[in-house]
Amino acid sequence: MKKKIYFLLFLCIITTQSVFAYSTTPLHWGIPSAKNEESPYPGKEFDEITKKYDAIYMENTTEKNVYLTFDNGYENGFTPKILDILKEKKVPATFFITGQFVTEHPNLVRRMVEEGHIVGNHTWRHPNLTTVDDARFEKELRTLKEEVAKITKQKEMKYMRPPEGIFSEKTLAMAKGLGYTHVLWSLAFMDWDVQNQRGSQYAFDNVTKKIHPGAVILLHTISSDNAEALSSIIDDLRKKGYEFQSLDGLVDGKNSKEHQFYPPRWKRES
């Protein structure tokens, strides 16, 4: 009850001040691919706004930590295999799921939690969050969180990923006010088009050639390429000295001796 009251107070403040305090301009997340295992840079605007609202897109470290995340908008038959591989390889992951996934595949959601993975919020209906009003914004996140809590032992939800990687300063502020950390990514490729799968080698190459210390990897579970390549990707990265870590350790600063804060505090020219 107290949390709901606090949120209503926060919502009133946001509603009153958002026009003056927060930009509503949609921002489409994007970051260049890493080369030669050097950390990529998203540009000054993205770097500054993610810092301001404590959003994550990678870890600031030279240690070879890597964070595996999946978006689960719907099920395409490959999530069980992905979970099997993660269990066999003892790799932690974060799954950002939608309401459709929760409703249609509660057993898979339960399995994610039971096997030690984090379930994150990808909203209930997968809208562009910059186009919805404040009440709908809150409902999208609250409903997903509550439904996951009903069917699993995960009662809290700390991480969210905006649908399509679209956000604004206002949505960043609102999500933070609700207790969420935005999790973006530093490594991704076009794997979500089920009509344009290119084979497991394509997925393998896109991950292994773009890897870098502190990488937050975004993969989609609907991709047959990813399901086929995942085991080889894990083995290859481990051979290169990378360790798969949990997002909780990143946020708590426990995964790296060199961890300072996220995102990187770059020393670059304006």
N, C-alpha and C positions, 0 to 999 in steps of 0.2 A: 504493500500500500504506500509506504514511504517513497519507494522508487518511482511509483506512478505520479505522486504529488510533485516530486523533484523534477520529473520530466515535464510535467505540465507547466511548472514555473519556468523551466528552461525554454520550453516551446513558446511561451508568451514573450520571453526576452528576445528569442530569435525572430519571432514574427514582427515584433516592434522595431527591432534594430537591423534586421537583415538587409534592408534596402540601403541603409547607411553604412553598415559595418562589413558586410560580406558581399563579394562579387558573386553574381549568379551566372556568369559567362561559362558555358560548357567548355571543359578541357578534355581533350582526347589523349589519354596516356600513350606515350610512345618513347622508345629509347633505342639508340643505335646498337647494333650487335657488337659484342666484345670481340676483340681480335688479339691473338697471341696471349690469351688469358689475362689481359689487362682490363680492369673495371671500366665499364662504359659510363658515359656522362649524359644525362637527359636534357641538358640545357639549363640555363640560369632560372628561367621561370618555373619549370617543374621542380628543380632542386630546392628553390626557396620556399615554394608553397608546401611541398611535402615536409620540409623541415618544420615549418610553422605549425603544422597540425600533426606532427609525429607519425606521418605515414611511412610505411616501409616499402622500399623497392629492391633493396639489397643490403648486405651488411658491410660496414666500413672496416675491412680487415684484409690483411695479406695472407692470413691463414686460410687453408683450403676447406672452408665450410661451404656447404651447399644446402639449399632448402627446396624440397620438392612439394609443389602444390598442384592440385588438379581442380578444374572447374567441371562441375556435374550439373548441367542444365537439365539433362534428361538421360535416360539409360539407353545405350545402344548395343548392349550385350557384352561389353568388355570390362566393366568394373570388377566382376568377380575374378577374372584373370589378373587384373592389376593388383587387387588385394592379395591374391595368392603369391604373386611375385614379391610384393613388399613384405609379406610374412616370412617367406623363405629367405629373403635377403636381409631381414631385420632392419628395414628402412622405415623411418617415421615420415608421415606425409600429412598435409592439410588438404581437406576436401571442401571446396566451396560449393554448396548445394543450393538448389532452388526448391520451392514448394512442390513443384511437379515431381521432383525426385523423391522428396520425403513421402508424398502421398502414394506414389506408385511403387516405391521400393524401400519400405521401412526396414526390411530385414538387412539390406545392404548398409543402411545408415547405422543400424545397431552394430553390424559387424565392424564398421569403421571404428566406432568408439571402443568396442570390446577388444579390438586388436591394437589399441593404443594410439590411434590417429586422432587428429583434431578435426572437428567439423566446424567449418566457417560459414558465414552468412553471405549468400549470393542473391538475397532477397526472395520474397515469396513468388512473385510473378515475373521477375526479370525485366522490370521497366528501366528506361533511361531515367535515373534518379534526378537529373536536373530538370525534368519536365513535370514532376509530380509536386503536389502541394505538401506542406509540412506534415499534415495529419497522415497522408498516404505514405510519406517517407517513413514515418515512425512505425506505421502499421506493417509495412513491407518487412522491416527488420524484426519487429516484435513477434509477428505471427510465425515466421520461420524459426526463431529462437524457441518459442513456446512449444511448437510442434515437435522439434527435436528433443526438447526436455521431456516431453510426454513419453517418448518411445525409447530413450536411451538414458544412460547414467550421466551424460553430459548435461548439467543443469545451467551452466553459464556459457556464454558465447562472446569471445573477445575480439575476433577478427572478422572483417568483412571485405569483400571485393566488389566494387561497383560493376554492374552489368556493362559489357562492351568496353570497360575501362574508361567510362565517361563520368566525370565528376566536376564539381565547381568548388570554389572556396566555401560557399555556403553549405554544400553537402558534406565537405570535409569537417567543417565546424560542427554540424549537427550530429554526424556520426560519432565524433569525439565526445560530444556532450552526452551521448547515449552509452558511452563506455567502450566504443569500438576503436580498434586500430585498423586503418586502411592498409591492406596488403596488395601492392601492385606487383611488378615483376621487373627483372633485368634481363631475362632470357625467355623468348617465346618465338613461335613461328606459326605459319598458317596451317594448323593441324585440325581445325574445327569443321572444315568443309568435308562432309562425309562423301560427297560426290567427287571429290578430288583428292583421294588418298594416293600417295605416290610410292608406297612401299616402306618397309621397316628401315632400309638403309637411309632413306630421306630423313626420317625422324632421328635416327642415330647420329647422322652427320650434323643436323641442326643443333642438337644438344652438345655433342662433344666438341664441335668446332667453335662454339660460342661460349663455352664455359669459362668461368673466372672465379676467383676467390669471393665468397660471400654471395654468390648468385641465388636469386629467388627464381626458380624455374616454374613457368606456367605451362601445363599440358592439359589437354582436354581428354576426358575418358571416353568420349564417343569416337575417338580416332583408332581405327584398326592398326594404323602404323605405329602408334604409341604403345599399344598393347603388345605388339610383336617385338618392338625394339627395347622395351623397358629393361628387361633383364640384362641385355648386353650393354645398355647405357650405364646401369649401375656398376657392372663389373669394370667397364672401361674407366669410369671416373675414379673408382677406388684404386685402380692400378696407377692412376696419375696422382694419387695421394689425397683425393677429396674424401671428406667425411660428411655423411648425411645427418643433418641436425634438425631439431624441432624448433618451430617458430617461438615456442615459449622460451627456449634458451636464448634466442636472439633478442627478444624483448627484455628479458631479465639480465642480459649481458653476461650470461654464463658460458656461452659457447666459445668464446675467443679471449685469449689473454690480451689481444690488441684491440678488443672491441672498445670503441669510444661512444658512439651514438649513431643512430641511423636517421636519415640517410647520410652518405658521406659528406663531411664538411670540406668541400673541394677548395683548393687554393688555385683558382684560375682567374684569368682576366675577365672583366665584365663584358 
